[in-house]
Amino acid sequence: MASREGRLPRTPCQRAGKYRTYAEAIAAALAFLNTHPGADLITYRCRLGRHWHIGHTPGRVMRLSNQK
């Protein structure tokens, strides 16, 4: 069954890099920071896929840090 406008629904983990463990995600983040110093980068665990990802700070994490 196709979704509206002919596009298939995409899972949140489909385009993001997936890492099985926290250590793998940290190693990938450090390698990225060596080539891109000063980048805004964190590791986080996906709620749906249960994988670790690296990327910009998700909005839900930013909202939690602003409430403190």
N, C-alpha and C positions, 0 to 999 in steps of 0.2 A: 504494500500500500504506500503510495507516494504522499508526501506532505504537500501542503499548499505551495503554489508557485513552482511545482515540479522539483523542489529541492528535498533531499533526504535529511532528516534530523541528524545532527552531529553530536557525538558525545564530547564532553569537555576535555577528555584526554586524547582525542584523536590527533590534534595538531601539536600538542605540547610534548616535549621530550620526557620519556618515562624512565625512571630509575627504580630498581627493585629495593634498594636499601638506602638508608640515610647517608651512609659513607660514600656510595657511588654518586649521589646527588651533590654532596659537598665537594668531592673531587672534580666533578664537572664544573661546578660553580667557581672553584679556585682557578681552574684552567681558563675559564672565560674571563675572569677578572685579571689574569695575567696579560691578556691581549686587549682588554677594554677597561683600563683603570678608571675608577670612579663611577662605575655603573651601579645603578640601584638594583640589587639582585638579592633574592632570598631563596631558601629552599622551603618547600611546604608539602604537606601530604594532601592529596586529592581526596575529597569526601566521597566521590562516586567510584573512582577506579582503584583507590587504595594504593596508588603508586606515589613515588616522590617526584616532584617537579622542581625546576629552577625557573625563576622569572621575576617579573616585577611584583611588588607587594600586592596581594589581592585586596579588594576593597573591604572585605569582611575583617581582615587583619588590621587594616588601617583604622577602621571604625572602633575596633576593640582597644587599640593602643591610644586612641584619642579620648576614650571614656575614662581612663585612669587619671 
